[in-house]
Amino acid sequence: MASLCILSSHTPYGSTLVRDGIETLLVAASYDLDTALVALGPGILQLLKEQAPDALPGKNTSSMLMALELYGVESVYVCQEDLHEYGLTCEDLLIETKAIARSELAGLLSSFDHVLNF
Amino acid sequence: MKYTLIIHGSPAASPSSQTALRFARTALRQGHELVRIFFLGDGVYTASRIAVAPQGEQDLYQEWRNLGVEHGLDMVVCISAALKRGLLDEQEAQRYNQPAFTVEPPFTVSGLGQLVDGTVTADRTITFGA
């Protein structure tokens, strides 16, 4: 089975990139690909608990994240350095997330057959 | 090598589409294969058949169109990004009862499945950001 990773490095509501990334992830998972999400930099904000973007025109992307497990996307990664920079821990995140060191990122990304940037 | 290209940027406001066009031409000239060109987000504006390029500026629509026709390229605009930006092919214009269609071959309107399929089929997928 081919593996595909979505690398998501933008804020959730500043553009549609986060939403496009999650939608692509869900489509890839439904094609039976081995899929993972890597949220980097401001991208980790999409994983925060208790988002309330209902006044904004876009979709609440955090509710889409709840579907990841249902679609078989089990691996979600962030960098410890990013969590630290935003004053967060994995406890603040909506879904189960693995925190890796920035130095492990290149190794992780090279383990996937395909990486798509959003 | 087989490439799939993903274009996020607006042709009017970002170098994304233009850079991708130059990459596509060079790849073809060097004998590579383009599996699919996928236009996403504001990148879908590249496929607008009614866009008018200002005098003296590059007409990206015509250049992509000519390249697509010449090489039989598979050029797909993301349907969810396209519909809300008024980019509809003839079939979608009829479906939504709109007065005109703004996308025609060699561009086609389709879903993210084409992006995933193009990525998996290609040896390399190159993203041209917003």
gemmi code that builds the backbone of each chain (N, CA, C; Angstrom):
import gemmi

chains = {
    "A": [
        ("MET", (0.845, -1.197, 0.000), (0.000, 0.000, 0.000), (0.886, 1.255, 0.000)),
        ("ALA", (0.595, 2.168, -0.895), (1.393, 3.407, -0.936), (1.026, 4.274, 0.274)),
        ("SER", (1.973, 5.082, 0.708), (1.695, 5.964, 1.834), (1.735, 7.419, 1.389)),
        ("LEU", (0.872, 8.218, 1.988), (0.774, 9.630, 1.617), (0.664, 10.478, 2.882)),
        ("CYS", (1.454, 11.529, 2.935), (1.448, 12.416, 4.091), (1.002, 13.809, 3.654)),
        ("ILE", (0.119, 14.406, 4.434), (-0.260, 15.803, 4.198), (0.532, 16.661, 5.189)),
        ("LEU", (1.278, 17.598, 4.648), (2.068, 18.515, 5.460), (1.305, 19.838, 5.497)),
        ("SER", (0.824, 20.206, 6.673), (-0.091, 21.342, 6.784), (0.560, 22.419, 7.640)),
        ("SER", (0.873, 23.556, 7.047), (1.677, 24.534, 7.778), (1.087, 25.942, 7.777)),
        ("HIS", (-0.244, 26.034, 7.639), (-0.887, 27.343, 7.696), (-1.927, 27.370, 8.816)),
        ("THR", (-2.349, 28.593, 9.194), (-3.393, 28.714, 10.218), (-4.724, 28.197, 9.647)),
        ("PRO", (-5.607, 27.701, 10.522), (-6.822, 27.048, 10.022), (-7.821, 27.966, 9.312)),
        ("TYR", (-7.913, 29.244, 9.710), (-8.989, 30.056, 9.118), (-8.498, 31.250, 8.302)),
        ("GLY", (-7.182, 31.331, 8.091), (-6.644, 32.428, 7.295), (-6.742, 32.172, 5.802)),
        ("SER", (-6.972, 30.915, 5.438), (-7.130, 30.540, 4.033), (-7.858, 29.202, 4.030)),
        ("THR", (-8.066, 28.645, 2.848), (-8.735, 27.336, 2.802), (-7.715, 26.194, 2.739)),
        ("LEU", (-6.423, 26.519, 2.920), (-5.393, 25.481, 2.765), (-5.555, 24.333, 3.760)),
        ("VAL", (-5.857, 24.670, 5.021), (-6.019, 23.609, 6.025), (-7.179, 22.699, 5.645)),
        ("ARG", (-8.275, 23.337, 5.279), (-9.444, 22.544, 4.884), (-9.141, 21.679, 3.654)),
        ("ASP", (-8.471, 22.269, 2.655), (-8.117, 21.498, 1.454), (-7.226, 20.310, 1.818)),
        ("GLY", (-6.315, 20.547, 2.755), (-5.414, 19.479, 3.182), (-6.161, 18.341, 3.853)),
        ("ILE", (-7.064, 18.694, 4.759), (-7.816, 17.647, 5.469), (-8.724, 16.898, 4.488)),
        ("GLU", (-9.342, 17.633, 3.569), (-10.206, 16.959, 2.592), (-9.399, 15.997, 1.722)),
        ("THR", (-8.205, 16.431, 1.317), (-7.354, 15.552, 0.506), (-6.943, 14.315, 1.311)),
        ("LEU", (-6.674, 14.542, 2.587), (-6.308, 13.434, 3.474), (-7.451, 12.407, 3.554)),
        ("LEU", (-8.674, 12.910, 3.711), (-9.819, 12.006, 3.820), (-10.042, 11.241, 2.509)),
        ("VAL", (-9.864, 11.943, 1.373), (-10.017, 11.258, 0.075), (-8.935, 10.183, -0.066)),
        ("ALA", (-7.694, 10.534, 0.307), (-6.588, 9.567, 0.188), (-6.854, 8.341, 1.061)),
        ("ALA", (-7.374, 8.594, 2.270), (-7.666, 7.473, 3.170), (-8.765, 6.591, 2.580)),
        ("SER", (-9.734, 7.221, 1.914), (-10.814, 6.431, 1.333), (-10.343, 5.653, 0.099)),
        ("TYR", (-9.165, 6.021, -0.443), (-8.551, 5.261, -1.546), (-7.644, 4.167, -0.983)),
        ("ASP", (-7.771, 3.914, 0.318), (-6.978, 2.862, 0.971), (-5.484, 3.150, 0.987)),
        ("LEU", (-5.105, 4.412, 0.947), (-3.689, 4.729, 1.111), (-3.386, 4.772, 2.614)),
        ("ASP", (-2.145, 4.520, 2.927), (-1.670, 4.639, 4.295), (-1.385, 6.134, 4.517)),
        ("THR", (-2.155, 6.806, 5.356), (-2.109, 8.272, 5.392), (-1.698, 8.825, 6.756)),
        ("ALA", (-1.113, 10.001, 6.741), (-0.746, 10.682, 7.980), (-0.859, 12.188, 7.777)),
        ("LEU", (-1.046, 12.899, 8.885), (-1.081, 14.358, 8.876), (0.103, 14.865, 9.698)),
        ("VAL", (0.877, 15.783, 9.123), (1.945, 16.438, 9.866), (1.608, 17.925, 9.905)),
        ("ALA", (1.359, 18.459, 11.106), (1.025, 19.881, 11.250), (2.261, 20.612, 11.755)),
        ("LEU", (2.655, 21.632, 11.022), (3.894, 22.351, 11.344), (3.622, 23.832, 11.594)),
        ("GLY", (4.422, 24.447, 12.452), (4.324, 25.889, 12.688), (2.896, 26.281, 13.016)),
        ("PRO", (2.365, 27.358, 12.371), (0.992, 27.789, 12.658), (-0.034, 26.701, 12.345)),
        ("GLY", (0.365, 25.695, 11.578), (-0.530, 24.577, 11.252), (-1.000, 23.819, 12.474)),
        ("ILE", (-0.238, 23.878, 13.588), (-0.674, 23.137, 14.776), (-1.943, 23.729, 15.375)),
        ("LEU", (-2.242, 25.004, 15.038), (-3.438, 25.639, 15.600), (-4.721, 24.948, 15.130)),
        ("GLN", (-4.673, 24.263, 13.996), (-5.858, 23.551, 13.519), (-6.239, 22.410, 14.461)),
        ("LEU", (-5.287, 21.987, 15.306), (-5.536, 20.845, 16.188), (-6.060, 21.246, 17.567)),
        ("LEU", (-6.154, 22.563, 17.804), (-6.577, 23.032, 19.136), (-7.998, 22.592, 19.488)),
        ("LYS", (-8.158, 22.285, 20.766), (-9.500, 21.992, 21.290), (-10.338, 23.273, 21.318)),
        ("GLU", (-11.638, 23.108, 21.399), (-12.587, 24.193, 21.667), (-12.489, 25.352, 20.668)),
        ("GLN", (-12.388, 25.020, 19.402), (-12.450, 26.075, 18.397), (-13.911, 26.460, 18.194)),
        ("ALA", (-14.153, 27.745, 17.998), (-15.530, 28.195, 17.789), (-15.577, 29.181, 16.625)),
        ("PRO", (-15.309, 28.709, 15.416), (-15.253, 29.622, 14.269), (-16.615, 29.812, 13.595)),
        ("ASP", (-17.712, 29.594, 14.342), (-19.032, 29.582, 13.699), (-19.389, 30.914, 13.049)),
        ("ALA", (-18.791, 32.010, 13.547), (-19.103, 33.316, 12.958), (-18.358, 33.538, 11.637)),
        ("LEU", (-17.418, 32.660, 11.328), (-16.652, 32.804, 10.083), (-17.356, 32.074, 8.945)),
        ("PRO", (-17.072, 32.492, 7.705), (-17.803, 31.902, 6.581), (-17.411, 30.445, 6.270)),
        ("GLY", (-16.182, 30.053, 6.660), (-15.743, 28.698, 6.294), (-16.279, 27.631, 7.228)),
        ("LYS", (-15.927, 26.392, 6.896), (-16.324, 25.261, 7.738), (-15.441, 25.202, 8.984)),
        ("ASN", (-15.981, 24.628, 10.046), (-15.181, 24.346, 11.226), (-14.302, 23.130, 10.921)),
        ("THR", (-13.006, 23.409, 10.670), (-12.153, 22.292, 10.239), (-11.883, 21.322, 11.387)),
        ("SER", (-12.044, 21.786, 12.640), (-11.750, 20.861, 13.738), (-12.767, 19.726, 13.769)),
        ("SER", (-13.997, 20.012, 13.326), (-14.971, 18.917, 13.311), (-14.621, 17.897, 12.217)),
        ("MET", (-13.940, 18.372, 11.157), (-13.488, 17.427, 10.120), (-12.372, 16.527, 10.657)),
        ("LEU", (-11.574, 17.092, 11.578), (-10.476, 16.297, 12.147), (-11.002, 15.104, 12.934)),
        ("MET", (-12.198, 15.289, 13.513), (-12.785, 14.194, 14.282), (-13.066, 12.985, 13.388)),
        ("ALA", (-13.176, 13.232, 12.080), (-13.480, 12.139, 11.153), (-12.233, 11.338, 10.769)),
        ("LEU", (-11.061, 11.860, 11.100), (-9.828, 11.207, 10.635), (-9.746, 9.745, 11.072)),
        ("GLU", (-10.045, 9.507, 12.345), (-9.926, 8.155, 12.870), (-10.911, 7.223, 12.172)),
        ("LEU", (-12.099, 7.761, 11.944), (-13.147, 6.991, 11.251), (-12.674, 6.557, 9.862)),
        ("TYR", (-11.897, 7.414, 9.203), (-11.388, 7.118, 7.866), (-10.082, 6.303, 7.915)),
        ("GLY", (-9.628, 6.003, 9.105), (-8.421, 5.193, 9.236), (-7.130, 5.986, 9.226)),
        ("VAL", (-7.237, 7.313, 9.394), (-6.017, 8.128, 9.521), (-5.621, 8.124, 10.998)),
        ("GLU", (-4.605, 7.388, 11.342), (-4.285, 7.239, 12.759), (-3.058, 8.029, 13.183)),
        ("SER", (-2.243, 8.431, 12.210), (-1.002, 9.098, 12.585), (-1.092, 10.599, 12.350)),
        ("VAL", (-1.046, 11.345, 13.446), (-1.011, 12.805, 13.371), (0.227, 13.256, 14.148)),
        ("TYR", (1.050, 14.053, 13.497), (2.309, 14.462, 14.111), (2.402, 15.982, 14.223)),
        ("VAL", (3.050, 16.435, 15.286), (3.464, 17.837, 15.406), (4.916, 17.831, 15.902)),
        ("CYS", (5.553, 18.999, 15.854), (6.913, 19.107, 16.396), (6.863, 19.662, 17.818)),
        ("GLN", (7.676, 19.088, 18.685), (7.755, 19.584, 20.064), (8.101, 21.071, 20.110)),
        ("GLU", (9.009, 21.470, 19.219), (9.440, 22.871, 19.204), (8.268, 23.813, 18.892)),
        ("ASP", (7.387, 23.381, 17.998), (6.230, 24.218, 17.659), (5.279, 24.319, 18.847)),
        ("LEU", (5.031, 23.184, 19.507), (4.165, 23.208, 20.699), (4.729, 24.192, 21.717)),
        ("HIS", (6.036, 24.099, 21.935), (6.697, 24.957, 22.912), (6.534, 26.432, 22.527)),
        ("GLU", (6.744, 26.708, 21.238), (6.675, 28.095, 20.772), (5.283, 28.699, 20.985)),
        ("TYR", (4.252, 27.864, 20.837), (2.881, 28.360, 21.021), (2.384, 28.166, 22.452)),
        ("GLY", (3.262, 27.677, 23.343), (2.864, 27.477, 24.733), (1.831, 26.379, 24.903)),
        ("LEU", (1.929, 25.338, 24.102), (0.929, 24.267, 24.132), (1.572, 22.935, 24.516)),
        ("THR", (0.725, 22.000, 24.918), (1.173, 20.610, 25.066), (0.175, 19.749, 24.288)),
        ("CYS", (0.470, 18.471, 24.168), (-0.443, 17.572, 23.451), (-1.816, 17.517, 24.129)),
        ("GLU", (-1.866, 17.857, 25.421), (-3.144, 17.879, 26.157), (-4.103, 18.923, 25.577)),
        ("ASP", (-3.550, 19.958, 24.963), (-4.389, 21.039, 24.417), (-4.974, 20.676, 23.062)),
        ("LEU", (-4.593, 19.523, 22.530), (-4.990, 19.179, 21.168), (-6.199, 18.243, 21.158)),
        ("LEU", (-6.958, 18.401, 20.102), (-8.266, 17.759, 19.961), (-8.179, 16.260, 19.759)),
        ("ILE", (-7.184, 15.808, 19.037), (-7.072, 14.379, 18.737), (-5.690, 13.881, 19.151)),
        ("GLU", (-5.573, 12.574, 19.221), (-4.308, 12.003, 19.665), (-3.201, 12.351, 18.666)),
        ("THR", (-2.149, 12.956, 19.171), (-1.092, 13.496, 18.322), (0.258, 13.070, 18.868)),
        ("LYS", (1.155, 12.692, 17.973), (2.514, 12.361, 18.403), (3.405, 13.585, 18.241)),
        ("ALA", (4.104, 13.945, 19.296), (5.031, 15.083, 19.218), (6.435, 14.538, 18.969)),
        ("ILE", (7.047, 14.984, 17.886), (8.401, 14.546, 17.559), (9.340, 15.751, 17.611)),
        ("ALA", (10.631, 15.491, 17.696), (11.610, 16.580, 17.666), (11.775, 17.048, 16.222)),
        ("ARG", (12.069, 18.337, 16.052), (12.283, 18.891, 14.706), (13.350, 18.066, 13.945)),
        ("SER", (14.334, 17.582, 14.696), (15.427, 16.825, 14.062), (14.955, 15.482, 13.500)),
        ("GLU", (13.782, 15.020, 13.948), (13.251, 13.747, 13.440), (12.352, 13.948, 12.215)),
        ("LEU", (12.070, 15.225, 11.897), (11.074, 15.516, 10.853), (11.490, 15.003, 9.480)),
        ("ALA", (12.735, 15.258, 9.104), (13.181, 14.853, 7.768), (13.072, 13.337, 7.604)),
        ("GLY", (13.459, 12.611, 8.652), (13.374, 11.151, 8.611), (11.930, 10.691, 8.466)),
        ("LEU", (11.045, 11.357, 9.216), (9.623, 10.995, 9.143), (9.086, 11.225, 7.725)),
        ("LEU", (9.360, 12.427, 7.171), (8.826, 12.757, 5.848), (9.369, 11.813, 4.772)),
        ("SER", (10.628, 11.429, 4.908), (11.196, 10.567, 3.868), (10.655, 9.139, 3.967)),
        ("SER", (9.932, 8.836, 5.064), (9.371, 7.484, 5.183), (8.087, 7.324, 4.364)),
        ("PHE", (7.545, 8.441, 3.851), (6.315, 8.357, 3.050), (6.640, 8.310, 1.563)),
        ("ASP", (5.799, 7.598, 0.816), (5.986, 7.574, -0.645), (5.668, 8.935, -1.249)),
        ("HIS", (4.647, 9.590, -0.706), (4.208, 10.882, -1.255), (3.969, 11.873, -0.120)),
        ("VAL", (4.371, 13.117, -0.361), (4.106, 14.189, 0.613), (3.460, 15.342, -0.149)),
        ("LEU", (2.315, 15.790, 0.333), (1.661, 16.944, -0.302), (1.648, 18.113, 0.668)),
        ("ASN", (2.030, 19.268, 0.166), (2.122, 20.488, 0.962), (0.848, 21.316, 0.905)),
        ("PHE", (0.321, 21.657, 2.049), (-0.818, 22.581, 2.091), (-0.540, 23.677, 3.102)),
    ],
    "B": [
        ("MET", (10.733, 10.827, -16.187), (10.005, 10.758, -14.927), (8.576, 11.257, -15.108)),
        ("LYS", (7.669, 10.728, -14.293), (6.266, 11.155, -14.362), (5.974, 12.156, -13.252)),
        ("TYR", (5.459, 13.313, -13.667), (5.175, 14.382, -12.711), (3.682, 14.692, -12.656)),
        ("THR", (3.211, 15.016, -11.447), (1.917, 15.674, -11.287), (2.199, 17.050, -10.679)),
        ("LEU", (1.517, 18.066, -11.195), (1.712, 19.430, -10.699), (0.440, 19.895, -9.991)),
        ("ILE", (0.618, 20.553, -8.856), (-0.511, 21.126, -8.122), (-0.299, 22.636, -8.039)),
        ("ILE", (-1.311, 23.389, -8.437), (-1.170, 24.848, -8.499), (-2.191, 25.497, -7.574)),
        ("HIS", (-1.696, 26.212, -6.562), (-2.571, 26.849, -5.568), (-2.827, 28.325, -5.862)),
        ("GLY", (-1.870, 29.010, -6.492), (-1.927, 30.467, -6.545), (-2.816, 31.018, -7.656)),
        ("SER", (-3.383, 32.205, -7.395), (-4.181, 32.903, -8.398), (-3.281, 33.349, -9.551)),
        ("PRO", (-3.700, 33.140, -10.794), (-2.870, 33.570, -11.926), (-2.708, 35.089, -11.977)),
        ("ALA", (-3.665, 35.815, -11.357), (-3.618, 37.275, -11.409), (-2.797, 37.871, -10.272)),
        ("ALA", (-2.535, 37.103, -9.225), (-1.941, 37.705, -8.038), (-0.710, 36.976, -7.518)),
        ("SER", (-0.333, 35.883, -8.149), (0.800, 35.099, -7.632), (1.568, 34.510, -8.813)),
        ("PRO", (2.860, 34.250, -8.640), (3.631, 33.658, -9.740), (3.411, 32.159, -9.890)),
        ("SER", (2.553, 31.583, -9.046), (2.374, 30.132, -8.977), (2.065, 29.487, -10.336)),
        ("SER", (1.039, 30.002, -11.006), (0.587, 29.397, -12.259), (1.640, 29.575, -13.360)),
        ("GLN", (2.260, 30.750, -13.359), (3.283, 31.041, -14.376), (4.527, 30.155, -14.181)),
        ("THR", (4.941, 29.981, -12.923), (6.099, 29.135, -12.640), (5.805, 27.688, -13.028)),
        ("ALA", (4.590, 27.259, -12.709), (4.201, 25.891, -13.053), (4.190, 25.694, -14.569)),
        ("LEU", (3.727, 26.722, -15.296), (3.704, 26.641, -16.760), (5.117, 26.461, -17.311)),
        ("ARG", (6.049, 27.226, -16.765), (7.439, 27.119, -17.227), (8.027, 25.755, -16.869)),
        ("PHE", (7.674, 25.268, -15.668), (8.131, 23.931, -15.268), (7.559, 22.880, -16.230)),
        ("ALA", (6.268, 22.999, -16.538), (5.608, 22.020, -17.406), (6.269, 21.984, -18.784)),
        ("ARG", (6.515, 23.172, -19.349), (7.151, 23.250, -20.677), (8.525, 22.603, -20.669)),
        ("THR", (9.303, 22.919, -19.626), (10.662, 22.395, -19.547), (10.638, 20.877, -19.370)),
        ("ALA", (9.742, 20.398, -18.493), (9.654, 18.953, -18.248), (9.316, 18.219, -19.547)),
        ("LEU", (8.349, 18.767, -20.296), (7.947, 18.122, -21.553), (9.099, 18.133, -22.562)),
        ("ARG", (9.809, 19.276, -22.619), (10.915, 19.413, -23.561), (12.023, 18.404, -23.248)),
        ("GLN", (12.171, 18.104, -21.968), (13.221, 17.155, -21.576), (12.746, 15.708, -21.608)),
        ("GLY", (11.539, 15.499, -22.127), (11.060, 14.131, -22.321), (10.340, 13.518, -21.133)),
        ("HIS", (10.019, 14.341, -20.124), (9.274, 13.807, -18.988), (7.782, 13.763, -19.327)),
        ("GLU", (7.052, 13.024, -18.493), (5.621, 12.898, -18.718), (4.880, 13.666, -17.635)),
        ("LEU", (3.818, 14.388, -18.021), (2.981, 15.056, -17.024), (1.707, 14.232, -16.861)),
        ("VAL", (1.565, 13.628, -15.697), (0.401, 12.776, -15.436), (-0.857, 13.637, -15.363)),
        ("ARG", (-0.765, 14.704, -14.592), (-1.938, 15.567, -14.394), (-1.481, 16.924, -13.877)),
        ("ILE", (-2.239, 17.973, -14.252), (-2.044, 19.293, -13.667), (-3.316, 19.552, -12.872)),
        ("PHE", (-3.187, 19.782, -11.583), (-4.371, 19.964, -10.736), (-4.394, 21.376, -10.182)),
        ("PHE", (-5.455, 22.105, -10.464), (-5.608, 23.490, -10.017), (-6.524, 23.517, -8.796)),
        ("LEU", (-6.010, 24.149, -7.719), (-6.712, 24.115, -6.446), (-6.818, 25.549, -5.916)),
        ("GLY", (-7.787, 25.812, -5.047), (-7.918, 27.146, -4.464), (-8.017, 28.208, -5.561)),
        ("ASP", (-7.356, 29.351, -5.360), (-7.394, 30.428, -6.360), (-6.689, 30.021, -7.664)),
        ("GLY", (-5.952, 28.932, -7.640), (-5.321, 28.425, -8.859), (-6.333, 28.088, -9.947)),
        ("VAL", (-7.583, 27.801, -9.536), (-8.598, 27.420, -10.522), (-8.904, 28.565, -11.495)),
        ("TYR", (-8.615, 29.806, -11.086), (-8.875, 30.943, -11.997), (-8.083, 30.832, -13.296)),
        ("THR", (-7.011, 30.075, -13.272), (-6.223, 29.872, -14.497), (-7.094, 29.320, -15.623)),
        ("ALA", (-8.151, 28.574, -15.243), (-8.975, 27.887, -16.249), (-10.132, 28.733, -16.764)),
        ("SER", (-10.202, 30.019, -16.343), (-11.327, 30.845, -16.781), (-11.186, 31.238, -18.250)),
        ("ARG", (-12.115, 30.765, -19.073), (-12.056, 31.053, -20.509), (-12.446, 32.496, -20.819)),
        ("ILE", (-12.993, 33.214, -19.826), (-13.408, 34.601, -20.096), (-12.461, 35.624, -19.465)),
        ("ALA", (-11.338, 35.150, -18.910), (-10.375, 36.110, -18.357), (-9.717, 36.881, -19.501)),
        ("VAL", (-9.519, 38.163, -19.303), (-8.880, 38.996, -20.326), (-7.533, 39.479, -19.789)),
        ("ALA", (-6.456, 39.067, -20.425), (-5.122, 39.490, -19.985), (-4.886, 40.926, -20.397)),
        ("PRO", (-4.370, 41.758, -19.481), (-4.065, 43.146, -19.846), (-3.025, 43.182, -20.970)),
        ("GLN", (-3.103, 44.197, -21.781), (-2.170, 44.342, -22.894), (-0.724, 44.333, -22.388)),
        ("GLY", (0.112, 43.584, -23.047), (1.512, 43.540, -22.652), (1.810, 42.534, -21.549)),
        ("GLU", (0.738, 41.902, -20.992), (0.971, 40.879, -19.968), (0.711, 39.498, -20.550)),
        ("GLN", (1.332, 38.522, -19.906), (1.204, 37.151, -20.386), (-0.248, 36.666, -20.264)),
        ("ASP", (-0.751, 36.013, -21.298), (-2.097, 35.451, -21.254), (-1.987, 33.998, -20.798)),
        ("LEU", (-2.031, 33.810, -19.471), (-1.794, 32.473, -18.914), (-2.841, 31.464, -19.364)),
        ("TYR", (-4.088, 31.944, -19.495), (-5.131, 31.008, -19.931), (-4.792, 30.420, -21.299)),
        ("GLN", (-4.475, 31.321, -22.246), (-4.174, 30.845, -23.607), (-2.931, 29.965, -23.636)),
        ("GLU", (-1.942, 30.330, -22.841), (-0.698, 29.560, -22.868), (-0.901, 28.160, -22.295)),
        ("TRP", (-1.638, 28.067, -21.168), (-1.948, 26.738, -20.619), (-2.815, 25.942, -21.590)),
        ("ARG", (-3.784, 26.652, -22.176), (-4.708, 25.984, -23.091), (-3.942, 25.400, -24.286)),
        ("ASN", (-3.067, 26.224, -24.874), (-2.303, 25.774, -26.036), (-1.409, 24.586, -25.676)),
        ("LEU", (-0.751, 24.689, -24.523), (0.127, 23.591, -24.091), (-0.690, 22.309, -23.880)),
        ("GLY", (-1.858, 22.489, -23.253), (-2.736, 21.342, -22.983), (-3.199, 20.659, -24.253)),
        ("VAL", (-3.594, 21.469, -25.236), (-4.070, 20.910, -26.505), (-2.916, 20.223, -27.236)),
        ("GLU", (-1.781, 20.903, -27.273), (-0.633, 20.390, -28.028), (-0.147, 19.047, -27.473)),
        ("HIS", (-0.157, 18.922, -26.144), (0.411, 17.717, -25.523), (-0.653, 16.791, -24.938)),
        ("GLY", (-1.921, 17.113, -25.159), (-2.983, 16.262, -24.605), (-2.923, 16.167, -23.096)),
        ("LEU", (-2.664, 17.304, -22.439), (-2.501, 17.276, -20.979), (-3.843, 17.083, -20.268)),
        ("ASP", (-3.768, 16.417, -19.136), (-4.927, 16.224, -18.275), (-4.929, 17.367, -17.249)),
        ("MET", (-5.726, 18.413, -17.506), (-5.726, 19.608, -16.660), (-7.064, 19.693, -15.919)),
        ("VAL", (-6.990, 19.508, -14.602), (-8.201, 19.388, -13.797), (-8.314, 20.561, -12.835)),
        ("VAL", (-9.493, 21.186, -12.771), (-9.732, 22.182, -11.732), (-10.602, 21.550, -10.653)),
        ("CYS", (-10.239, 21.815, -9.394), (-10.948, 21.243, -8.247), (-12.386, 21.766, -8.228)),
        ("ILE", (-13.344, 20.847, -8.203), (-14.737, 21.261, -8.372), (-15.236, 22.134, -7.217)),
        ("SER", (-14.846, 21.820, -5.987), (-15.390, 22.616, -4.875), (-14.794, 24.021, -4.888)),
        ("ALA", (-13.505, 24.132, -5.273), (-12.896, 25.458, -5.391), (-13.485, 26.206, -6.591)),
        ("ALA", (-13.783, 25.489, -7.661), (-14.215, 26.114, -8.914), (-15.639, 26.672, -8.816)),
        ("LEU", (-16.562, 25.873, -8.290), (-17.974, 26.284, -8.293), (-18.172, 27.602, -7.562)),
        ("LYS", (-17.544, 27.726, -6.386), (-17.790, 28.945, -5.603), (-17.080, 30.158, -6.200)),
        ("ARG", (-16.194, 29.922, -7.168), (-15.524, 31.053, -7.840), (-16.122, 31.320, -9.217)),
        ("GLY", (-17.235, 30.690, -9.505), (-17.895, 30.932, -10.784), (-17.216, 30.260, -11.959)),
        ("LEU", (-16.482, 29.183, -11.684), (-15.834, 28.448, -12.769), (-16.584, 27.139, -12.976)),
        ("LEU", (-17.440, 27.149, -13.993), (-18.305, 26.004, -14.252), (-18.145, 25.563, -15.695)),
        ("ASP", (-18.067, 24.271, -15.905), (-18.095, 23.792, -17.296), (-19.560, 23.747, -17.742)),
        ("GLU", (-19.777, 23.354, -18.983), (-21.121, 23.442, -19.543), (-22.120, 22.606, -18.731)),
        ("GLN", (-21.667, 21.425, -18.326), (-22.540, 20.523, -17.577), (-22.908, 21.098, -16.204)),
        ("GLU", (-21.916, 21.661, -15.510), (-22.191, 22.231, -14.186), (-23.049, 23.484, -14.304)),
        ("ALA", (-22.828, 24.276, -15.359), (-23.644, 25.482, -15.561), (-25.109, 25.106, -15.742)),
        ("GLN", (-25.346, 24.006, -16.472), (-26.729, 23.550, -16.645), (-27.290, 23.033, -15.333)),
        ("ARG", (-26.463, 22.254, -14.626), (-26.917, 21.655, -13.366), (-27.348, 22.733, -12.358)),
        ("TYR", (-26.599, 23.840, -12.312), (-26.896, 24.907, -11.346), (-27.662, 26.059, -11.973)),
        ("ASN", (-28.141, 25.828, -13.198), (-28.992, 26.809, -13.851), (-28.327, 28.185, -13.959)),
        ("GLN", (-27.070, 28.197, -14.349), (-26.316, 29.433, -14.485), (-26.316, 29.883, -15.955)),
        ("PRO", (-26.228, 31.207, -16.195), (-26.410, 31.732, -17.557), (-25.242, 31.449, -18.505)),
        ("ALA", (-24.087, 31.034, -17.984), (-22.946, 30.842, -18.880), (-22.015, 29.801, -18.283)),
        ("PHE", (-21.201, 29.194, -19.134), (-20.151, 28.330, -18.604), (-18.814, 29.013, -18.839)),
        ("THR", (-17.876, 28.777, -17.927), (-16.616, 29.527, -17.958), (-15.392, 28.612, -18.065)),
        ("VAL", (-15.619, 27.303, -18.087), (-14.514, 26.349, -18.230), (-14.845, 25.410, -19.385)),
        ("GLU", (-13.856, 25.195, -20.229), (-14.076, 24.245, -21.333), (-12.779, 23.468, -21.572)),
        ("PRO", (-12.856, 22.355, -22.308), (-11.649, 21.584, -22.582), (-10.577, 22.458, -23.239)),
        ("PRO", (-9.292, 22.195, -22.979), (-8.760, 20.983, -22.325), (-8.854, 20.979, -20.807)),
        ("PHE", (-9.426, 22.020, -20.192), (-9.603, 21.981, -18.737), (-10.855, 21.165, -18.415)),
        ("THR", (-10.785, 20.396, -17.347), (-11.972, 19.682, -16.883), (-12.180, 19.985, -15.399)),
        ("VAL", (-13.423, 19.821, -14.954), (-13.785, 20.082, -13.560), (-13.987, 18.732, -12.877)),
        ("SER", (-13.254, 18.485, -11.816), (-13.397, 17.201, -11.128), (-12.976, 17.316, -9.664)),
        ("GLY", (-13.009, 16.203, -8.960), (-12.818, 16.240, -7.501), (-11.403, 15.932, -7.047)),
        ("LEU", (-11.228, 15.964, -5.719), (-9.910, 15.746, -5.115), (-9.391, 14.323, -5.342)),
        ("GLY", (-10.285, 13.411, -5.711), (-9.834, 12.054, -6.044), (-8.808, 12.085, -7.164)),
        ("GLN", (-8.984, 13.053, -8.092), (-8.039, 13.189, -9.211), (-6.671, 13.666, -8.729)),
        ("LEU", (-6.670, 14.443, -7.646), (-5.413, 14.908, -7.059), (-4.671, 13.735, -6.421)),
        ("VAL", (-5.411, 12.942, -5.658), (-4.796, 11.782, -4.994), (-4.329, 10.767, -6.038)),
        ("ASP", (-5.168, 10.502, -7.022), (-4.802, 9.553, -8.078), (-3.565, 10.026, -8.845)),
        ("GLY", (-3.532, 11.325, -9.164), (-2.386, 11.881, -9.886), (-1.108, 11.787, -9.068)),
        ("THR", (-1.243, 11.997, -7.761), (-0.083, 11.928, -6.866), (0.468, 10.506, -6.802)),
        ("VAL", (-0.425, 9.560, -6.676), (0.004, 8.163, -6.533), (0.572, 7.626, -7.846)),
        ("THR", (0.027, 8.108, -8.979), (0.488, 7.630, -10.288), (1.849, 8.207, -10.659)),
        ("ALA", (2.135, 9.433, -10.193), (3.374, 10.105, -10.586), (4.557, 9.649, -9.732)),
        ("ASP", (5.760, 9.807, -10.301), (6.965, 9.581, -9.495), (7.178, 10.746, -8.536)),
        ("ARG", (6.852, 11.945, -9.013), (7.046, 13.144, -8.194), (5.833, 14.060, -8.344)),
        ("THR", (5.409, 14.652, -7.240), (4.344, 15.652, -7.282), (4.933, 16.972, -6.812)),
        ("ILE", (4.767, 18.004, -7.631), (5.336, 19.309, -7.306), (4.196, 20.284, -7.006)),
        ("THR", (4.272, 20.927, -5.843), (3.251, 21.909, -5.462), (3.766, 23.321, -5.732)),
        ("PHE", (2.979, 24.102, -6.426), (3.279, 25.518, -6.658), (2.330, 26.314, -5.769)),
        ("GLY", (2.855, 26.847, -4.680), (2.042, 27.416, -3.605), (1.358, 28.725, -3.959)),
        ("ALA", (0.537, 29.185, -3.024), (-0.273, 30.381, -3.276), (0.592, 31.645, -3.271)),
    ],
}
model = gemmi.Model(1)
for chain_id, residues in chains.items():
    chain = gemmi.Chain(chain_id)
    for i, (resn, *xyz) in enumerate(residues, 1):
        res = gemmi.Residue()
        res.name, res.seqid = resn, gemmi.SeqId(i, " ")
        for name, pos in zip(("N", "CA", "C"), xyz):
            atom = gemmi.Atom()
            atom.name, atom.element = name, gemmi.Element(name[0])
            atom.pos, atom.b_iso = gemmi.Position(*pos), 0.0
            res.add_atom(atom)
        chain.add_residue(res)
    model.add_chain(chain)
structure = gemmi.Structure()
structure.add_model(model)
structure.setup_entities()
